Amino acid sequence: MNREQRRRLKKRVQKIRLFDYDHNLEQLDLEWKDIPKNRQIPALKFKRLLKEYKFDIHKFLQNGNKMMLKHNCSYDEHWLDENIYNCLHFYLELQKFRNRLSFEQILQIVSIFANKLDPISARVFVVHSLVMFDFLKPNQVEMLDKIKKEVLSRKDYDEDEFYEREELYKAFIQNKELQNLPPSLSYIERMNEQKKVVAKIKSSNLESSFDNEDDFDAYYDDKPYVVVYRGFAVHEGECIRKLAAIEQSPKNENILDEMSNEVKDFYNQSQYAGRGVSYTFDKNIALTFAFRTMNEMRFLAPHDIKLRACVAKYVVKKEDIFAYCNGRSEREIIVNSVDEFDVPVALANYEFFTNEDGEFDKTGMLSQPQFRKSAYEDYDDYAKHFKNTKIERVFN
């Protein structure tokens, strides 16, 4: 390739639109990661690309509608309904940007898609999208909080309707018959097969979003709160309770003297280091996530960094829950916001499960915990891995 050809190729690449991104199948099994600053599309260029992308998505949806009309297909018979169709295609669109765009850029796309859906489908779509992002920076968490607030501000349905909608969407995207359709099928052949599957879904009893009965009971009992867990990692010497962080600073001495016992109690239940957006009903999942977070932080930080894996127990008001999601078999509770005043998640107690060097020899574990393989391991079998270990002793 000569210089002129290279220049032309570079020019073509620079002109590529977001909609032109191909589905990189090699990326699908990879964890979602934020990309470094030097690989990100500059903000000004991305703003232009996003404007083009809104138009491209609009045209894409129009073309899909024309194709269905041409072949005498309908949203209700072949896709359950139009919003399920849009949800599915928007979700697939997001996969194209995995590890190619920054989390901030992807969240901007999530917001655009959510605004194109009806209120209940927007919440379903956002729930299934946000569980992909495990390690968010503070500004990204703020963006996510804003999206969730916008989605809830449009709410015109009750919680049972939301979970029924989520179950319908999940039944479609997880259907094995649809997943196993040969790629060689023509459009009309695929639609004919899809019509049969949609009819089955509509006439069948859908699998509950709460595939663990204990989670369902806790979510719907008469108590105004749920008890959940979260695993995280902290640097050596970091304060986990907000009150401890305030007490640690000499300049706050006068402030502490003026604090009432009620305010001190609030800050004692507020988390400082390791605060997050999602929690789990499963303390063993929380422990596994603590080790995963610690390993991730060690990989990104200098080798001599001192980190500890930690698990905490919390009380969350049900009115502050954005959704329950078990898409990754993590029995996950997502709260509306990480703001300690907007959504005051109460930190009950916490325990460390490693020392500063990552050693866990005194916890009863023989190896680092692993996430449950939901395809062949049920909850009871998974819990057996943690029998007689520290996680069972301190959280029961």
C-alpha positions in Angstrom: 0.0 0.0 0.0 1.5 3.3 -1.1 1.2 6.7 0.7 -1.7 7.8 -1.3 -3.6 4.6 -0.6 -2.8 4.9 3.1 -4.1 8.5 3.1 -7.3 7.5 1.5 -7.8 4.6 3.9 -7.2 6.9 6.9 -9.6 9.5 5.5 -12.3 6.8 5.1 -11.8 5.5 8.7 -12.0 9.1 10.0 -15.4 9.5 8.3 -16.9 6.4 9.7 -20.2 6.9 11.5 -21.2 5.2 14.8 -23.9 3.3 12.9 -21.2 1.8 10.7 -19.5 0.0 13.5 -19.6 -3.8 12.9 -20.5 -6.4 15.5 -17.1 -7.6 16.7 -18.1 -11.2 17.8 -14.7 -11.6 19.5 -15.7 -8.9 22.0 -19.0 -10.5 23.1 -17.4 -12.8 25.7 -15.1 -10.0 27.1 -15.9 -8.0 30.2 -17.0 -4.4 29.5 -14.1 -2.0 30.3 -13.6 1.7 30.0 -11.1 2.7 27.4 -8.1 4.9 28.2 -8.2 8.6 27.3 -5.8 8.3 24.4 -8.1 5.9 22.6 -11.3 7.8 23.1 -13.0 9.8 20.4 -12.4 13.5 21.1 -15.5 15.2 22.7 -16.1 17.5 19.8 -15.9 14.8 17.2 -18.1 12.5 19.3 -20.8 15.2 19.6 -20.9 15.4 15.8 -21.0 11.6 15.5 -23.8 11.4 18.0 -25.9 13.9 16.1 -25.4 11.7 12.9 -26.2 8.6 14.9 -29.6 9.9 16.1 -30.5 10.3 12.4 -29.1 6.9 11.4 -31.1 5.2 14.2 -34.3 7.0 13.1 -33.7 5.8 9.5 -32.9 2.3 10.7 -36.2 2.0 12.6 -38.1 3.4 9.6 -36.4 0.8 7.3 -37.3 -2.0 9.7 -40.9 -0.9 9.6 -40.9 -0.7 5.8 -39.4 -4.2 5.6 -42.1 -5.7 7.9 -44.9 -4.0 5.8 -43.3 -5.3 2.6 -43.5 -8.9 3.9 -46.8 -8.5 5.7 -45.2 -8.8 9.2 -46.3 -7.0 12.4 -44.6 -6.0 15.6 -47.2 -7.8 17.7 -47.0 -11.2 15.9 -43.3 -11.3 15.2 -41.7 -9.2 17.9 -44.3 -9.2 20.8 -44.7 -5.4 20.2 -42.9 -2.4 18.8 -41.1 -1.4 22.0 -39.7 -4.9 22.5 -38.4 -4.7 18.9 -36.7 -1.4 19.7 -35.4 -2.6 23.1 -33.8 -5.6 21.4 -32.2 -3.7 18.6 -31.0 -0.9 20.9 -29.4 -3.5 23.1 -27.6 -5.1 20.2 -26.4 -1.7 19.1 -24.8 -1.2 22.4 -22.8 -4.4 22.0 -21.0 -2.9 19.0 -19.4 -0.3 21.2 -18.1 -2.7 23.9 -14.5 -1.7 24.6 -14.5 0.7 21.6 -16.2 3.7 23.2 -15.7 5.1 26.7 -18.3 4.5 29.3 -19.3 8.2 29.2 -19.9 7.9 25.5 -21.9 4.7 25.8 -24.0 6.2 28.5 -24.9 9.1 26.2 -26.1 6.5 23.7 -28.1 4.7 26.4 -29.9 7.9 27.3 -30.8 8.5 23.6 -32.2 5.0 23.3 -34.2 5.2 26.6 -35.9 8.4 25.4 -37.1 6.6 22.2 -39.0 3.9 24.3 -42.2 4.1 26.2 -41.8 4.6 30.0 -41.9 1.0 31.1 -39.7 -0.3 28.3 -37.2 2.4 28.9 -36.7 1.2 32.5 -36.4 -2.4 31.2 -33.8 -1.3 28.7 -31.8 0.7 31.2 -31.7 -2.1 33.7 -30.4 -4.6 31.2 -27.9 -2.0 30.0 -26.4 -0.7 33.2 -25.6 -4.1 34.7 -22.9 -4.3 32.0 -20.8 -1.5 33.7 -19.2 -2.7 36.9 -16.4 -0.2 37.5 -17.7 3.4 37.0 -15.9 6.6 37.8 -17.8 9.3 39.9 -18.7 11.4 36.8 -20.0 8.3 35.0 -22.1 7.3 38.1 -23.6 10.8 38.1 -24.5 10.3 34.4 -26.1 7.0 35.2 -28.0 8.5 38.2 -29.4 11.2 35.9 -30.6 8.5 33.3 -32.3 6.6 36.1 -34.1 9.7 37.4 -35.3 10.6 33.9 -36.6 7.1 33.4 -38.5 7.1 36.7 -39.9 10.6 36.2 -41.9 9.2 33.3 -43.3 6.3 35.3 -47.0 5.5 34.5 -47.0 1.9 35.7 -46.8 -0.1 38.9 -44.0 -2.4 40.0 -45.8 -5.6 39.1 -46.3 -4.3 35.6 -42.7 -3.4 35.3 -41.5 -6.9 36.3 -44.0 -8.5 34.0 -42.6 -6.4 31.2 -39.1 -7.3 32.1 -40.0 -11.0 32.1 -41.5 -10.7 28.6 -38.4 -9.0 27.3 -36.2 -11.6 28.9 -38.2 -14.5 27.5 -37.7 -13.2 24.0 -33.9 -12.4 24.2 -33.1 -15.7 26.0 -35.2 -17.9 23.8 -33.0 -20.8 22.7 -35.1 -21.5 19.5 -34.4 -17.9 18.3 -30.8 -18.0 19.3 -30.3 -21.3 17.3 -31.9 -20.1 14.1 -29.5 -20.6 11.2 -27.9 -17.3 9.9 -28.6 -18.5 6.4 -32.3 -18.1 6.7 -34.0 -15.4 4.5 -35.8 -12.6 6.2 -39.3 -14.0 5.6 -38.1 -17.5 6.7 -36.7 -16.0 9.9 -40.0 -14.1 10.5 -42.1 -17.2 10.0 -40.0 -19.0 12.7 -40.1 -16.0 15.0 -43.9 -15.8 14.7 -44.2 -19.3 16.1 -41.9 -18.5 19.0 -43.7 -15.3 19.8 -47.0 -17.2 19.9 -45.5 -19.7 22.3 -44.2 -16.9 24.6 -47.5 -15.2 24.7 -49.3 -18.4 25.7 -46.8 -19.7 28.2 -46.1 -18.9 31.9 -43.1 -16.6 31.9 -40.1 -17.2 34.2 -40.1 -14.9 37.1 -37.4 -12.1 37.4 -37.0 -13.4 40.9 -35.8 -16.9 40.3 -34.8 -17.2 43.9 -37.9 -17.4 46.2 -36.2 -15.8 49.1 -35.5 -12.7 47.0 -39.1 -12.5 46.0 -40.3 -12.8 49.6 -37.8 -10.2 50.8 -38.7 -7.8 48.0 -42.5 -8.1 48.5 -42.9 -8.6 52.3 -44.4 -5.9 54.6 -41.1 -4.5 55.7 -40.2 -1.1 54.1 -36.6 -2.2 53.5 -34.4 -5.1 52.3 -31.1 -6.4 53.8 -28.4 -6.7 51.1 -24.6 -7.0 50.7 -21.9 -5.4 48.7 -18.3 -6.4 48.0 -15.6 -3.8 47.3 -11.9 -3.1 47.8 -10.3 -0.2 49.7 -6.8 1.2 49.9 -4.8 0.7 53.1 -6.0 3.1 55.8 -9.1 4.3 53.9 -12.2 4.9 56.1 -15.3 3.0 55.2 -17.7 4.9 57.4 -18.3 8.5 56.6 -18.1 9.5 60.3 -14.7 7.9 60.6 -13.5 9.9 57.6 -14.8 13.1 59.2 -13.2 12.3 62.5 -9.9 11.6 60.8 -9.5 15.2 59.6 -8.3 17.6 62.3 -10.1 20.5 60.6 -13.5 18.9 61.4 -12.9 18.9 65.2 -15.3 21.9 65.7 -17.8 20.5 63.3 -18.0 17.2 65.3 -18.5 19.1 68.6 -21.5 20.8 67.0 -23.0 17.6 65.5 -26.1 16.2 67.1 -26.2 12.5 68.0 -28.7 12.0 65.2 -26.4 13.5 62.6 -23.4 11.5 63.9 -25.5 8.3 63.7 -26.4 9.2 60.0 -22.8 9.6 59.1 -21.9 6.5 60.9 -24.3 4.6 58.7 -23.1 6.4 55.5 -20.4 4.8 53.4 -17.3 6.7 52.4 -14.8 4.4 50.6 -16.3 1.6 48.4 -19.7 3.2 48.0 -21.6 1.9 44.9 -24.7 1.7 42.9 -25.6 -2.0 43.2 -26.0 -4.6 46.0 -26.9 -8.2 46.2 -29.1 -10.5 48.3 -26.2 -13.1 48.2 -23.3 -12.5 50.6 -21.2 -15.0 48.7 -21.7 -13.1 45.4 -20.7 -10.0 47.3 -17.5 -11.7 48.6 -16.6 -12.8 45.1 -17.1 -9.3 43.7 -14.9 -7.9 46.5 -12.0 -10.1 45.3 -12.7 -9.3 41.6 -12.6 -5.6 42.5 -9.4 -5.9 44.4 -7.8 -7.8 41.5 -9.0 -5.2 39.0 -7.6 -2.3 41.2 -4.3 -4.1 41.6 -4.0 -4.6 37.8 -4.5 -0.9 37.2 -2.5 0.4 40.1 1.2 0.2 41.0 2.5 -3.2 42.2 3.2 -2.0 45.7 -0.3 -0.7 46.4 -2.0 -2.0 49.5 -5.6 -3.1 49.1 -8.1 -5.1 51.1 -11.2 -7.0 50.0 -14.2 -6.1 52.1 -17.9 -7.1 52.3 -20.5 -5.0 54.0 -24.1 -5.5 55.0 -26.8 -2.8 54.3 -30.4 -1.8 54.8 -32.0 -0.3 51.7 -35.4 1.3 51.7 -37.6 -0.3 49.0 -38.7 3.1 47.8 -35.0 3.7 46.9 -34.7 0.7 44.7 -34.5 1.2 40.9 -34.8 -2.5 40.1 -34.0 -6.0 41.0 -32.1 -7.8 38.3 -30.8 -11.3 38.1 -29.6 -11.2 34.5 -26.1 -12.3 35.5 -27.3 -14.6 38.3 -26.0 -12.0 40.9 -29.4 -11.4 42.6 -28.7 -7.7 42.2 -30.5 -4.7 43.7 -29.8 -1.4 41.8 -30.5 1.7 43.8 -31.8 5.0 42.4 -28.7 7.0 43.2 -25.4 6.8 45.0 -25.9 10.1 46.6 -25.9 9.6 50.4 -28.7 12.1 51.0 -30.8 11.3 48.0 -30.7 7.6 48.7 -29.4 7.1 52.2 -28.3 3.4 52.1 -27.6 2.4 55.7 -24.3 0.6 56.3 -24.9 -1.9 59.1 -21.5 -3.6 59.4 -18.5 -4.7 57.4 -15.7 -7.2 57.5 -12.3 -7.5 55.7 -11.5 -10.8 54.0 -7.9 -10.2 53.2 -4.9 -8.4 54.7 -3.1 -5.5 52.9 -1.2 -8.1 50.8 -4.3 -9.8 49.5 -3.8 -12.9 51.7 -6.9 -14.7 52.9 -5.4 -17.7 54.8 -7.4 -16.9 58.0 -10.8 -16.8 56.3 -11.3 -20.6 55.8 -11.1 -20.3 52.0 -8.6 -22.4 50.1 -8.8 -20.3 47.0 -10.3 -17.0 45.7 -14.1 -17.3 45.4 -15.6 -17.6 41.9 -19.0 -16.5 40.6 -21.8 -19.0 40.3 -22.0 -21.0 37.1 -25.8 -20.6 36.8 -26.1 -23.1 33.9 -25.3 -26.1 36.1 -25.0 -24.8 39.7 -28.0 -23.9 41.8 -27.9 -21.5 44.8 -27.6 -24.3 47.5 -24.7 -26.0 45.7 -22.9 -22.6 45.3 -23.4 -21.8 49.0 -21.6 -25.1 49.9 -18.3 -23.6 48.6 -18.5 -21.1 51.4 -19.5 -23.5 54.2 -17.4 -23.1 57.4 -15.7 -19.9 56.0 -15.6 -16.4 57.5 -18.4 -15.1 55.2 -20.8 -17.6 56.9 -19.6 -16.8 60.4 -19.9 -13.0 60.3 -23.0 -12.6 58.1 -25.8 -15.0 59.0 
